[in-house]
């Protein structure tokens, strides 16, 4: 939450120091002090990220996500009302929240608490916060995705989206199309707050969380928040979160983005299963696996087993809309990056659909043969394939820990994105739900299928090789 009062924060000097350490510019801190708003350290980091949007080449999407009661909503309204709207006249901001009586009451509570020191007018009927310099915040609500359409075609200098993972990516992208301005000196920006889980979990994780982890953020900034970042979270509420179980506890208490509601591979963890280094000298048997598509993605994975029962995924090739010749060249190049060749593979397997001729005189498998890759049918048993992945994942955080026997190199970004998003099939819970890629190329289970083929294959190694470390 945000501490607000009718007077200056108790110790302005300490507050200014904390704000400077978080990266907040001086004028921004003065705006908060003038408004009698005392942001907590994590919230100051959020506001520092928001000010990065001012500079040319800076980000234009700020994501704030994690556990419940991490102070996200309070920060968002404070940033809009006490900083953005006060320093730039005539801003038009859209503050989108999930509809419902509770949401409306929550907004009224936030306004009364946070904006005591900010002169403003509020029309509950119009959902409008207006300020003396002509800036205003329109408080919009949505229940279903189609409700977002009411805002499309309009222009907003700032858009704030609460509970962003309740939206699919195509709908979020539509909102972004409204984030534009004709005001000289102002860069449009979007703020979003959310918790792990929901229909938008996978795209939000891929767009904000993974670049943050990898240190590759460009147009986005992500600031994680936990209930422990909120000094005003009482012990009773934290105990409630601690008493939750399964994915709900991981999401609500720990803000764990490697889980999702209904997630199949609940034991997958970036900490335990993703690595920047793989020692190729451990390899005892090498494999290559393919799930071919055209409208869907073609996914191909290179990996090996060591002598201790561990499996390592070394590299990936994932593209769509390519012809076989282009895929084959990319696969050969992928092998070459690791001083390997097709002939050194102990097995090369692919989904059985590429061996069917149907209306063609030739199969897709024969097309690959023309380019030096001879595939054999993969083991396509979905239940046992998923079970093998679970076995390799282990239970490193279980009450009786079982070691992780799977390591995925961080360059395999599509697989790392895909695995946590896989859901249980509600009509066949022991299986993974099939998911098709959308029209924009988002989502889909093609990386999972290729990976499943890779680890399900049991072979006797026909070659041994000495390779350097990766």
GUGUMI-892799 format. One record per residue: residue in one letter; x negated, y, z of N, C-alpha, C in turn. Coordinates in steps of 0.1 Angstrom, whole numbers, plus 5000, padded with zeros to 4 digits. Layout:
% GUGUMI-892799
a_X_Y_Z_X_Y_Z_X_Y_Z
...
***
This chain:
% GUGUMI-892799
x_4992_4988_5000_5000_5000_5000_4991_5013_5000
x_4998_5024_4999_4991_5037_5000_4996_5044_5013
x_4986_5049_5020_4990_5057_5031_4993_5072_5027
x_5004_5077_5030_5008_5090_5026_5014_5098_5038
x_5011_5110_5039_5015_5119_5050_5017_5133_5045
x_5022_5142_5054_5023_5156_5050_5010_5164_5052
x_5000_5157_5057_4987_5164_5060_4976_5157_5052
x_4964_5163_5053_4952_5157_5046_4948_5144_5053
x_4942_5135_5046_4938_5122_5052_4929_5125_5064
x_4929_5116_5074_4923_5119_5087_4908_5123_5086
x_4901_5116_5077_4887_5119_5076_4883_5121_5061
x_4884_5134_5057_4883_5137_5043_4869_5133_5038
x_4859_5136_5046_4845_5133_5042_4843_5118_5039
x_4848_5109_5048_4846_5095_5045_4854_5091_5033
x_4866_5097_5031_4875_5094_5020_4868_5098_5006
x_4862_5110_5006_4854_5114_4994_4843_5105_4991
x_4836_5100_5002_4825_5091_5000_4830_5078_4994
x_4840_5072_4999_4846_5060_4994_4850_5061_4980
x_4857_5072_4977_4861_5075_4963_4849_5076_4953
x_4839_5083_4958_4827_5084_4949_4821_5070_4947
x_4820_5062_4957_4814_5049_4956_4823_5040_4946
x_4836_5043_4946_4844_5035_4936_4843_5040_4922
x_4838_5052_4920_4836_5058_4907_4847_5068_4903
x_4854_5073_4913_4864_5083_4911_4858_5097_4909
x_4862_5105_4899_4856_5118_4897_4862_5127_4908
x_4855_5138_4911_4859_5147_4922_4873_5153_4921
x_4876_5157_4909_4890_5163_4907_4901_5154_4909
x_4898_5141_4906_4909_5131_4909_4911_5129_4924
x_4900_5129_4931_4901_5127_4946_4908_5139_4952
x_4905_5151_4947_4912_5163_4952_4927_5163_4949
x_4931_5157_4938_4945_5155_4935_4952_5147_4945
x_4945_5136_4949_4951_5127_4959_4952_5133_4973
x_4941_5140_4976_4940_5147_4989_4951_5158_4990
x_4953_5165_4979_4963_5176_4978_4977_5170_4980
x_4979_5158_4975_4992_5151_4976_4993_5143_4989
x_4983_5144_4998_4983_5137_5011_4984_5122_5009
x_4977_5117_4998_4977_5103_4995_4963_5098_4998
x_4963_5087_5006_4950_5081_5009_4950_5067_5004
x_4943_5066_4992_4942_5052_4986_4932_5044_4993
x_4934_5031_4993_4925_5022_4999_4914_5019_4989
x_4903_5013_4994_4891_5011_4985_4894_5004_4972
x_4902_4993_4972_4905_4986_4960_4914_4995_4951
x_4923_5003_4956_4931_5012_4948_4923_5023_4942
x_4913_5027_4949_4904_5037_4944_4896_5032_4931
x_4893_5019_4932_4887_5013_4920_4896_5012_4908
x_4909_5010_4911_4919_5010_4901_4920_5024_4894
x_4920_5035_4903_4921_5048_4898_4908_5052_4890
x_4897_5047_4894_4884_5050_4887_4885_5044_4873
x_4891_5032_4872_4893_5026_4859_4902_5034_4850
x_4913_5039_4857_4922_5047_4849_4916_5060_4843
x_4907_5066_4850_4900_5078_4845_4890_5074_4834
x_4885_5062_4834_4877_5058_4822_4884_5060_4809
x_4897_5060_4809_4905_5061_4797_4903_5075_4791
x_4898_5085_4799_4896_5098_4794_4885_5100_4783
x_4875_5092_4785_4863_5094_4776_4865_5087_4762
x_4859_5093_4752_4860_5087_4739_4853_5074_4739
x_4859_5064_4733_4854_5051_4733_4856_5043_4746
x_4864_5049_4755_4867_5042_4768_4879_5033_4766
x_4882_5026_4776_4894_5017_4775_4907_5024_4774
x_4917_5017_4769_4930_5022_4769_4941_5013_4775
x_4936_5002_4781_4945_4993_4788_4939_4990_4802
x_4946_4993_4813_4941_4990_4826_4950_4979_4832
x_4944_4968_4835_4952_4957_4841_4948_4955_4856
x_4958_4954_4864_4956_4952_4879_4964_4939_4883
x_4957_4929_4887_4965_4917_4890_4959_4909_4901
x_4967_4900_4907_4962_4891_4917_4973_4887_4927
x_4970_4886_4939_4979_4881_4949_4990_4891_4952
x_5000_4886_4959_5011_4894_4963_5007_4904_4974
x_5013_4916_4974_5011_4926_4984_4997_4931_4984
x_4991_4932_4971_4978_4937_4970_4977_4952_4968
x_4989_4959_4969_4989_4974_4967_4990_4978_4953
x_4994_4970_4944_4994_4973_4929_5004_4983_4926
x_5017_4981_4930_5028_4989_4926_5026_5003_4932
x_5022_5004_4944_5020_5017_4951_5009_5025_4944
x_4998_5018_4940_4988_5025_4933_4993_5030_4920
x_5000_5022_4913_5005_5026_4899_5013_5039_4900
x_5023_5040_4909_5031_5052_4910_5022_5064_4915
x_5013_5061_4924_5004_5072_4929_4996_5078_4917
x_4990_5069_4909_4981_5073_4898_4989_5081_4888
x_5001_5077_4885_5009_5084_4875_5013_5098_4880
x_5019_5098_4892_5025_5110_4897_5016_5120_4903
x_5006_5115_4911_4997_5124_4918_4984_5128_4910
x_4981_5120_4900_4969_5124_4892_4972_5127_4878
x_4977_5117_4870_4979_5120_4856_4989_5131_4854
x_5000_5131_4860_5011_5141_4857_5007_5155_4863
x_4998_5155_4873_4995_5168_4879_4984_5175_4871
x_4975_5168_4865_4964_5174_4858_4966_5177_4843
x_4977_5172_4838_4979_5174_4824_4994_5177_4822
x_4998_5189_4818_5012_5193_4817_5019_5186_4806
x_5032_5185_4808_5041_5180_4798_5038_5165_4794
x_5032_5158_4803_5030_5143_4800_5044_5136_4800
x_5045_5127_4791_5058_5118_4791_5053_5104_4794
x_5057_5099_4806_5053_5086_4811_5065_5077_4812
x_5062_5064_4809_5072_5054_4810_5068_5044_4821
x_5076_5042_4831_5073_5033_4842_5083_5022_4842
x_5079_5010_4836_5088_4999_4834_5087_4989_4845
x_5099_4985_4851_5099_4976_4861_5110_4965_4858
x_5108_4953_4864_5118_4943_4863_5131_4947_4869
x_5142_4945_4862_5155_4951_4867_5160_4943_4879
x_5169_4950_4886_5176_4943_4898_5177_4953_4909
x_5187_4950_4918_5189_4959_4929_5176_4960_4938
x_5169_4949_4940_5157_4950_4948_5147_4958_4942
x_5145_4958_4929_5135_4966_4922_5138_4981_4923
x_5151_4984_4922_5155_4998_4923_5153_5003_4937
x_5156_4995_4947_5154_4999_4961_5139_5001_4964
x_5131_4991_4958_5117_4992_4960_5111_5005_4954
x_5116_5009_4943_5111_5021_4937_5114_5033_4945
x_5127_5033_4950_5131_5044_4959_5122_5045_4972
x_5119_5033_4977_5111_5033_4989_5097_5038_4986
x_5091_5034_4974_5078_5038_4970_5078_5053_4968
x_5088_5059_4962_5088_5073_4959_5089_5081_4972
x_5097_5077_4981_5098_5084_4994_5085_5083_5002
x_5079_5072_5001_5066_5070_5009_5054_5077_5003
x_5053_5076_4990_5041_5080_4983_5041_5095_4979
x_5053_5100_4975_5053_5113_4969_5058_5124_4978
x_5056_5122_4991_5060_5132_5001_5053_5145_4999
x_5040_5144_4995_5032_5156_4993_5031_5161_4978
x_5040_5155_4970_5040_5159_4955_5053_5165_4952
x_5054_5178_4950_5067_5185_4946_5072_5179_4934
x_5085_5174_4934_5091_5167_4923_5106_5167_4924
x_5113_5165_4913_5127_5163_4913_5130_5149_4909
x_5140_5143_4915_5143_5129_4911_5158_5127_4909
x_5161_5121_4897_5175_5118_4894_5176_5103_4893
x_5182_5097_4903_5184_5083_4903_5192_5078_4892
x_5202_5086_4888_5211_5083_4877_5204_5082_4864
x_5195_5092_4862_5188_5092_4849_5175_5084_4850
x_5171_5080_4862_5158_5073_4864_5147_5082_4860
x_5147_5095_4865_5137_5105_4860_5130_5112_4872
x_5117_5111_4872_5109_5119_4881_5103_5131_4873
x_5105_5143_4877_5100_5155_4869_5092_5163_4878
x_5082_5170_4873_5073_5178_4880_5072_5193_4875
x_5066_5201_4883_5067_5216_4881_5060_5220_4868
x_5050_5212_4863_5043_5216_4851_5049_5210_4838
x_5061_5204_4839_5068_5198_4828_5065_5183_4825
x_5056_5178_4833_5053_5163_4832_5065_5156_4838
x_5067_5144_4833_5079_5136_4838_5076_5121_4837
x_5082_5113_4845_5081_5098_4845_5095_5093_4843
x_5097_5086_4833_5110_5079_4830_5108_5065_4836
x_5117_5061_4845_5117_5048_4852_5126_5039_4845
x_5120_5031_4836_5128_5021_4828_5129_5007_4835
x_5139_5000_4831_5140_4986_4837_5143_4976_4826
x_5139_4964_4828_5142_4953_4819_5146_4940_4827
x_5155_4933_4821_5159_4920_4827_5154_4909_4818
x_5157_4911_4805_5153_4902_4795_5144_4909_4785
x_5136_4901_4777_5127_4908_4768_5134_4917_4758
x_5146_4913_4754_5152_4922_4744_5156_4936_4749
x_5156_4937_4763_5158_4950_4768_5147_4960_4765
x_5135_4955_4762_5124_4963_4759_5126_4971_4746
x_5135_4965_4737_5137_4972_4724_5143_4986_4726
x_5149_4989_4737_5155_5002_4738_5145_5013_4739
x_5133_5009_4742_5122_5019_4743_5113_5020_4730
x_5115_5011_4721_5107_5011_4709_5110_5022_4700
x_5100_5027_4693_5102_5038_4684_5100_5052_4690
x_5099_5052_4704_5097_5064_4711_5082_5066_4714
x_5078_5078_4719_5064_5081_4721_5062_5084_4736
x_5052_5077_4742_5049_5079_4756_5034_5080_4757
x_5030_5091_4765_5016_5093_4767_5009_5083_4776
x_5017_5078_4786_5013_5068_4795_5024_5058_4796
x_5021_5045_4796_5031_5034_4798_5025_5026_4810
x_5034_5024_4820_5030_5015_4831_5040_5003_4830
x_5035_4991_4830_5044_4979_4830_5041_4971_4842
x_5052_4969_4850_5051_4961_4862_5055_4947_4859
x_5049_4937_4865_5052_4923_4863_5050_4919_4848
x_5038_4923_4843_5036_4921_4829_5036_4907_4824
x_5033_4897_4833_5033_4883_4828_5048_4878_4827
x_5058_4886_4829_5071_4882_4826_5075_4884_4812
x_5065_4890_4804_5067_4893_4790_5058_4884_4781
x_5063_4880_4769_5054_4874_4760_5045_4884_4754
x_5034_4880_4747_5025_4889_4741_5031_4897_4730
x_5039_4891_4721_5045_4899_4710_5053_4911_4716
x_5060_4909_4727_5068_4920_4733_5059_4930_4739
x_5049_4926_4746_5039_4935_4752_5033_4944_4741
x_5029_4937_4730_5023_4945_4718_5033_4955_4713
x_5046_4952_4713_5056_4962_4708_5056_4974_4717
x_5054_4972_4730_5053_4983_4740_5041_4991_4737
x_5030_4985_4734_5018_4992_4731_5020_5001_4719
x_5028_4997_4709_5031_5006_4697_5037_5019_4701
x_5043_5020_4713_5049_5033_4717_5039_5041_4725
x_5027_5036_4728_5017_5043_4736_5009_5052_4726
x_5014_5064_4723_5007_5073_4714_5010_5087_4719
x_5003_5097_4714_5004_5111_4718_5001_5120_4707
x_5007_5132_4707_5003_5143_4699_4996_5154_4707
x_4993_5151_4719_4988_5162_4728_4972_5162_4727
x_4967_5173_4724_4952_5174_4722_4946_5173_4736
x_4936_5165_4736_4928_5163_4749_4933_5152_4757
x_4943_5145_4753_4948_5134_4761_4947_5121_4753
x_4941_5110_4759_4940_5097_4753_4951_5088_4759
x_4960_5083_4750_4971_5074_4755_4965_5062_4763
x_4972_5057_4772_4968_5046_4780_4979_5038_4786
x_4977_5025_4789_4987_5016_4795_4981_5010_4807
x_4990_5011_4818_4986_5004_4830_4996_4992_4832
x_4991_4981_4836_4999_4969_4839_4995_4963_4852
x_5005_4959_4860_5003_4952_4872_5011_4939_4872
x_5005_4928_4878_5012_4915_4877_5005_4906_4887
x_5011_4894_4888_5006_4882_4895_5004_4871_4885
x_4995_4861_4889_4994_4849_4880_5007_4842_4879
x_5009_4835_4868_5021_4827_4865_5030_4835_4856
x_5041_4828_4851_5050_4834_4842_5047_4831_4828
x_5056_4835_4819_5055_4832_4805_5043_4839_4798
x_5039_4850_4804_5028_4858_4799_5014_4855_4805
x_5014_4844_4814_5001_4841_4821_4989_4839_4812
x_4991_4832_4801_4980_4828_4793_4974_4840_4785
x_4983_4848_4779_4978_4860_4772_4972_4870_4781
x_4978_4872_4793_4972_4882_4802_4959_4878_4807
x_4957_4865_4810_4944_4860_4814_4934_4862_4803
x_4938_4859_4791_4928_4860_4780_4925_4874_4777
x_4935_4883_4778_4933_4897_4774_4925_4905_4784
x_4928_4902_4797_4922_4910_4808_4912_4903_4817
x_4916_4891_4821_4908_4884_4832_4895_4878_4826
x_4896_4871_4815_4884_4865_4809_4873_4875_4805
x_4877_4886_4798_4866_4895_4795_4860_4902_4808
x_4868_4903_4818_4863_4909_4831_4853_4899_4837
x_4856_4886_4837_4847_4876_4842_4834_4875_4834
x_4836_4876_4821_4824_4874_4812_4816_4887_4810
x_4821_4898_4816_4814_4911_4814_4814_4916_4800
x_4825_4913_4792_4826_4917_4778_4838_4927_4776
x_4842_4934_4786_4853_4943_4785_4850_4955_4775
x_4859_4958_4767_4858_4969_4758_4870_4979_4759
x_4881_4975_4753_4893_4984_4754_4901_4981_4766
x_4898_4971_4774_4905_4968_4786_4896_4969_4799
x_4903_4971_4810_4896_4970_4823_4905_4962_4832
x_4900_4953_4840_4907_4945_4849_4902_4947_4863
x_4911_4950_4873_4907_4952_4887_4915_4941_4895
x_4909_4931_4900_4916_4921_4908_4920_4927_4922
x_4931_4922_4928_4935_4927_4941_4941_4915_4949
x_4938_4914_4961_4943_4904_4970_4950_4910_4982
x_4958_4902_4989_4965_4907_5000_4955_4912_5011
x_4944_4907_5012_4934_4911_5021_4927_4925_5018
x_4930_4930_5005_4926_4943_5001_4935_4954_5007
x_4947_4949_5012_4957_4959_5017_4956_4959_5032
x_4951_4970_5037_4950_4971_5052_4963_4971_5059
x_4974_4973_5052_4987_4974_5058_4995_4962_5057
x_4989_4951_5052_4996_4938_5051_4995_4932_5065
x_5007_4929_5071_5007_4924_5084_5003_4909_5084
x_4999_4904_5096_4995_4890_5097_5006_4880_5095
x_5018_4884_5098_5029_4875_5096_5032_4872_5081
x_5030_4883_5073_5032_4881_5059_5021_4872_5053
x_5009_4875_5057_4997_4867_5052_5000_4852_5056
x_5005_4850_5068_5008_4836_5073_5019_4830_5063
x_5028_4838_5059_5039_4832_5050_5032_4828_5037
x_5023_4836_5032_5015_4832_5020_5007_4820_5022
x_5001_4819_5033_4992_4807_5037_5000_4794_5037
x_5013_4796_5041_5021_4784_5043_5027_4779_5030
x_5025_4786_5019_5030_4781_5006_5022_4769_5002
x_5026_4762_4992_5019_4750_4987_5017_4751_4972
x_5008_4743_4967_5006_4741_4952_5002_4754_4945
x_5007_4756_4933_5003_4767_4925_5008_4780_4931
x_5020_4780_4938_5025_4792_4944_5015_4798_4954
x_5009_4789_4962_4999_4794_4972_4987_4800_4965
x_4982_4793_4955_4970_4797_4947_4973_4811_4941
x_4985_4813_4935_4988_4825_4928_4991_4836_4938
x_5000_4834_4947_5005_4845_4956_4995_4849_4967
x_4987_4839_4972_4978_4842_4983_4964_4846_4978
x_4959_4838_4967_4946_4840_4963_4945_4846_4949
x_4956_4849_4942_4955_4856_4929_4947_4847_4919
x_4949_4834_4920_4941_4825_4912_4946_4825_4897
x_4938_4830_4888_4943_4830_4874_4940_4817_4866
x_4934_4807_4873_4932_4794_4867_4943_4785_4870
x_4954_4790_4875_4966_4782_4877_4978_4789_4870
x_4989_4781_4869_5001_4787_4864_5013_4778_4869
x_5025_4784_4869_5036_4776_4873_5038_4765_4863
x_5040_4753_4868_5041_4741_4859_5029_4736_4853
x_5017_4742_4857_5005_4739_4851_5002_4724_4853
x_4996_4718_4842_4993_4703_4842_4980_4701_4849
x_4970_4709_4844_4956_4707_4850_4953_4716_4861
x_4960_4713_4872_4959_4722_4884_4945_4722_4890
x_4937_4712_4887_4924_4712_4894_4913_4719_4885
x_4917_4724_4873_4907_4731_4865_4904_4744_4872
x_4891_4747_4872_4886_4759_4879_4874_4765_4871
x_4874_4778_4868_4863_4784_4862_4850_4782_4870
x_4851_4782_4883_4839_4781_4891_4833_4767_4890
x_4841_4757_4890_4836_4743_4890_4834_4737_4876
x_4841_4742_4866_4841_4735_4853_4835_4743_4841
x_4832_4756_4843_4827_4764_4833_4812_4768_4836
x_4803_4767_4826_4789_4770_4829_4783_4778_4818
x_4772_4785_4821_4764_4792_4810_4753_4783_4805
x_4750_4772_4812_4738_4764_4808_4742_4749_4808
x_4738_4742_4798_4739_4728_4798_4726_4722_4793
x_4721_4712_4800_4708_4705_4798_4711_4694_4788
x_4707_4696_4775_4709_4686_4765_4701_4674_4766
x_4691_4674_4774_4682_4662_4776_4690_4652_4784
x_4701_4655_4790_4709_4645_4798_4718_4636_4789
x_4719_4640_4776_4728_4633_4767_4724_4619_4764
x_4734_4610_4766_4733_4596_4763_4741_4592_4751
x_4752_4598_4749_4761_4596_4737_4767_4609_4733
x_4767_4612_4720_4772_4624_4714_4785_4621_4707
x_4795_4631_4708_4807_4630_4700_4812_4643_4694
x_4820_4641_4684_4826_4652_4676_4840_4649_4674
x_4849_4658_4677_4864_4655_4676_4871_4667_4669
x_4881_4664_4661_4888_4673_4653_4903_4672_4654
x_4909_4684_4655_4924_4684_4653_4926_4694_4642
x_4930_4689_4630_4930_4697_4618_4944_4704_4616
x_4943_4716_4611_4955_4724_4608_4952_4734_4597
x_4963_4741_4593_4961_4752_4584_4969_4764_4589
x_4982_4762_4591_4990_4772_4598_4987_4772_4613
x_4986_4760_4618_4980_4758_4631_4965_4759_4630
x_4959_4760_4642_4944_4761_4642_4938_4747_4639
x_4927_4748_4633_4918_4736_4632_4908_4738_4644
x_4907_4728_4653_4898_4729_4664_4889_4717_4664
x_4876_4720_4666_4866_4709_4666_4857_4711_4678
x_4854_4701_4685_4845_4702_4697_4833_4692_4696
x_4822_4697_4701_4810_4689_4702_4807_4687_4717
x_4804_4674_4721_4801_4672_4735_4793_4659_4736
x_4790_4656_4749_4782_4644_4752_4785_4639_4766
x_4782_4626_4768_4782_4620_4781_4768_4618_4785
x_4766_4619_4799_4753_4616_4804_4753_4602_4810
x_4742_4598_4816_4741_4584_4822_4748_4583_4835
x_4754_4594_4841_4760_4594_4854_4775_4595_4853
x_4781_4594_4841_4795_4595_4840_4801_4609_4838
x_4792_4619_4836_4797_4632_4834_4798_4636_4819
x_4807_4645_4816_4810_4649_4803_4807_4664_4801
x_4801_4668_4790_4797_4681_4788_4802_4686_4774
x_4810_4697_4774_4815_4702_4761_4805_4714_4757
x_4798_4712_4746_4787_4721_4743_4791_4732_4734
x_4801_4730_4725_4804_4741_4715_4818_4738_4709
x_4823_4749_4703_4836_4747_4696_4837_4755_4683
x_4845_4750_4674_4849_4757_4662_4864_4757_4661
x_4870_4769_4662_4885_4770_4662_4888_4782_4652
x_4895_4778_4641_4899_4788_4631_4912_4783_4625
x_4919_4792_4618_4931_4787_4611_4932_4795_4597
x_4939_4789_4588_4940_4794_4575_4928_4792_4566
x_4919_4783_4570_4907_4780_4562_4909_4767_4555
x_4903_4766_4543_4902_4753_4536_4892_4744_4542
x_4893_4731_4538_4884_4721_4544_4869_4724_4542
x_4865_4729_4530_4851_4732_4527_4846_4742_4537
x_4853_4752_4540_4849_4762_4549_4847_4757_4564
x_4857_4749_4568_4856_4742_4581_4844_4733_4582
x_4841_4725_4571_4830_4716_4571_4817_4724_4573
x_4816_4734_4565_4803_4743_4566_4801_4748_4581
x_4812_4752_4587_4811_4757_4601_4808_4746_4610
x_4813_4734_4608_4810_4723_4617_4795_4719_4616
x_4790_4719_4604_4776_4716_4602_4767_4726_4608
x_4771_4739_4607_4764_4750_4613_4764_4749_4629
x_4776_4745_4634_4777_4743_4649_4767_4733_4653
x_4766_4721_4646_4757_4711_4650_4743_4716_4649
x_4740_4723_4639_4726_4728_4637_4722_4738_4648
x_4731_4745_4654_4728_4754_4665_4722_4747_4677
x_4725_4734_4677_4720_4726_4689_4711_4715_4684
x_4704_4717_4673_4694_4708_4667_4700_4694_4665
x_4712_4694_4660_4718_4681_4658_4724_4680_4644
x_4727_4668_4640_4733_4666_4626_4744_4656_4627
x_4752_4656_4617_4763_4646_4616_4759_4632_4618
x_4747_4628_4612_4742_4615_4613_4739_4611_4627
x_4736_4620_4636_4732_4617_4649_4744_4615_4659
x_4756_4618_4654_4768_4616_4662_4771_4601_4665
x_4773_4598_4677_4777_4584_4680_4791_4581_4677
x_4800_4592_4676_4813_4590_4671_4818_4603_4666
x_4826_4603_4655_4833_4614_4649_4847_4610_4647
x_4856_4616_4655_4870_4612_4655_4879_4624_4652
x_4891_4621_4646_4900_4631_4642_4915_4626_4644
x_4924_4635_4646_4938_4632_4647_4942_4623_4634
x_4951_4614_4636_4954_4604_4626_4961_4611_4614
x_4967_4623_4615_4974_4629_4604_4965_4632_4592
x_4952_4634_4594_4944_4637_4583_4941_4625_4574
x_4945_4613_4578_4943_4601_4570_4955_4598_4561
x_4966_4605_4563_4978_4603_4555_4977_4610_4542
x_4982_4604_4531_4981_4610_4518_4994_4617_4515
x_5005_4611_4519_5019_4617_4517_5020_4620_4502
x_5022_4633_4499_5025_4637_4485_5012_4640_4478
x_5001_4640_4485_4988_4643_4479_4981_4630_4474
x_4973_4632_4463_4966_4620_4458_4954_4617_4468
x_4950_4626_4475_4939_4624_4484_4943_4629_4498
x_4937_4623_4508_4939_4627_4522_4930_4638_4526
x_4933_4645_4537_4924_4655_4542_4911_4649_4546
x_4911_4637_4551_4899_4630_4556_4890_4628_4544
x_4895_4625_4532_4887_4623_4520_4881_4637_4516
x_4888_4648_4518_4883_4661_4515_4870_4664_4524
x_4871_4660_4536_4860_4662_4545_4848_4653_4541
x_4851_4641_4536_4840_4632_4532_4832_4638_4521
x_4839_4646_4512_4832_4652_4501_4821_4662_4506
x_4823_4666_4519_4814_4676_4525_4805_4670_4536
x_4804_4657_4536_4795_4650_4544_4800_4646_4558
x_4813_4647_4561_4818_4644_4574_4828_4632_4573
x_4824_4621_4578_4833_4609_4577_4840_4607_4591
x_4852_4610_4591_4860_4609_4604_4866_4595_4605
x_4867_4591_4618_4875_4579_4621_4887_4583_4630
x_4898_4575_4629_4910_4579_4637_4906_4579_4652
x_4911_4590_4658_4909_4592_4673_4919_4583_4681
x_4916_4581_4693_4925_4575_4703_4935_4586_4706
x_4948_4585_4702_4957_4596_4704_4967_4593_4715
x_4965_4584_4723_4974_4581_4735_4974_4593_4744
x_4985_4600_4744_4986_4613_4751_4986_4611_4766
x_4992_4601_4771_4993_4599_4786_4979_4596_4791
x_4972_4586_4785_4959_4582_4790_4949_4593_4787
x_4950_4600_4776_4941_4611_4773_4942_4622_4784
x_4954_4626_4788_4955_4635_4799_4950_4630_4812
x_4952_4617_4814_4947_4611_4827_4932_4611_4827
x_4925_4609_4816_4911_4609_4815_4905_4624_4818
x_4912_4634_4813_4908_4647_4816_4909_4650_4831
x_4921_4646_4837_4922_4648_4851_4911_4641_4859
x_4908_4629_4855_4897_4622_4862_4884_4630_4861
x_4881_4635_4849_4868_4643_4847_4868_4656_4855
x_4880_4662_4856_4881_4674_4864_4878_4672_4879
x_4882_4660_4884_4880_4657_4898_4889_4666_4907
x_4886_4667_4919_4893_4675_4929_4883_4682_4938
x_4875_4691_4932_4865_4698_4940_4870_4705_4952
x_4882_4710_4952_4888_4717_4963_4898_4709_4971
x_4899_4696_4969_4909_4688_4976_4905_4686_4990
x_4915_4681_4998_4912_4678_5012_4901_4667_5013
x_4901_4658_5004_4890_4648_5003_4884_4651_4989
x_4874_4660_4988_4869_4664_4975_4864_4653_4967
x_4867_4654_4954_4862_4645_4944_4854_4653_4934
x_4842_4650_4931_4833_4659_4923_4838_4661_4909
x_4836_4673_4904_4839_4675_4890_4829_4668_4881
x_4834_4661_4871_4825_4654_4862_4826_4660_4848
x_4831_4672_4847_4833_4679_4834_4827_4693_4835
x_4819_4696_4825_4813_4710_4824_4816_4715_4809
x_4821_4727_4808_4824_4733_4795_4816_4745_4794
x_4808_4746_4783_4800_4758_4781_4809_4770_4779
x_4805_4782_4784_4814_4794_4784_4816_4799_4769
x_4808_4794_4760_4811_4798_4746_4823_4792_4741
x_4829_4781_4747_4841_4775_4742_4853_4782_4748
x_4854_4795_4743_4864_4804_4749_4878_4799_4746
x_4881_4793_4735_4895_4789_4732_4899_4777_4741
x_4890_4768_4744_4893_4757_4752_4895_4762_4767
x_4887_4771_4771_4887_4776_4785_4901_4784_4787
x_4905_4790_4776_4918_4797_4776_4930_4788_4776
x_4928_4777_4768_4939_4768_4766_4942_4759_4778
x_4932_4752_4783_4934_4742_4794_4943_4747_4805
x_4941_4759_4811_4949_4763_4822_4964_4766_4819
x_4966_4768_4806_4980_4772_4801_4988_4759_4798
x_4982_4747_4798_4990_4735_4795_5000_4732_4806
x_5012_4729_4802_5023_4727_4811_5027_4712_4811
x_5034_4708_4822_5040_4695_4822_5052_4695_4812
x_5054_4683_4806_5065_4681_4797_5077_4678_4806
x_5087_4687_4807_5098_4684_4817_5106_4671_4814
x_5106_4666_4802_5113_4654_4799_5104_4641_4800
x_5091_4644_4802_5081_4633_4803_5069_4639_4811
x_5071_4640_4825_5062_4647_4833_5048_4643_4833
x_5045_4630_4829_5032_4625_4829_5024_4630_4816
x_5031_4636_4807_5026_4641_4795_5025_4656_4795
x_5016_4662_4786_5014_4676_4785_5024_4681_4774
x_5031_4692_4777_5041_4698_4768_5034_4703_4755
x_5040_4699_4744_5035_4704_4731_5038_4719_4730
x_5028_4727_4725_5030_4741_4723_5025_4745_4710
x_5033_4751_4702_5029_4756_4689_5023_4770_4689
x_5014_4773_4681_5009_4786_4679_5020_4795_4674
x_5021_4808_4678_5031_4817_4673_5026_4823_4660
x_5035_4832_4655_5032_4837_4641_5020_4846_4641
x_5016_4851_4653_5005_4860_4654_4992_4853_4657
x_4993_4839_4658_4981_4832_4661_4978_4830_4676
x_4987_4833_4685_4985_4832_4699_4990_4819_4704
x_4984_4814_4715_4988_4802_4721_4985_4789_4713
x_4993_4779_4715_4991_4766_4708_4982_4757_4716
x_4984_4744_4713_4976_4734_4721_4966_4727_4713
x_4962_4732_4701_4953_4726_4692_4939_4724_4699
x_4933_4733_4706_4921_4731_4713_4922_4719_4723
x_4933_4718_4730_4936_4707_4740_4936_4694_4733
x_4943_4693_4721_4943_4680_4714_4930_4676_4710
x_4922_4685_4704_4908_4681_4699_4900_4677_4711
x_4901_4684_4722_4893_4680_4734_4897_4667_4740
x_4910_4664_4739_4915_4651_4744_4910_4640_4736
x_4909_4642_4723_4903_4631_4714_4888_4629_4718
x_4882_4640_4721_4867_4639_4724_4864_4631_4736
x_4872_4633_4747_4869_4626_4759_4875_4612_4760
x_4885_4610_4752_4892_4597_4753_4885_4586_4746
x_4876_4589_4737_4868_4579_4729_4858_4572_4738
x_4859_4559_4738_4849_4551_4746_4840_4544_4735
x_4827_4546_4736_4818_4540_4726_4805_4535_4733
x_4798_4527_4726_4785_4523_4730_4775_4532_4722
x_4767_4540_4728_4758_4549_4721_4749_4541_4711
x_4748_4546_4699_4739_4540_4689_4726_4547_4687
x_4724_4558_4694_4712_4566_4692_4709_4573_4705
x_4696_4575_4707_4691_4583_4718_4682_4594_4712
x_4683_4606_4718_4675_4617_4713_4670_4625_4724
x_4659_4632_4721_4653_4641_4731_4654_4655_4726
x_4662_4663_4733_4665_4676_4729_4662_4686_4741
x_4659_4698_4737_4656_4708_4748_4669_4713_4755
x_4667_4721_4765_4678_4726_4773_4686_4736_4765
x_4699_4739_4769_4708_4748_4763_4709_4760_4773
***
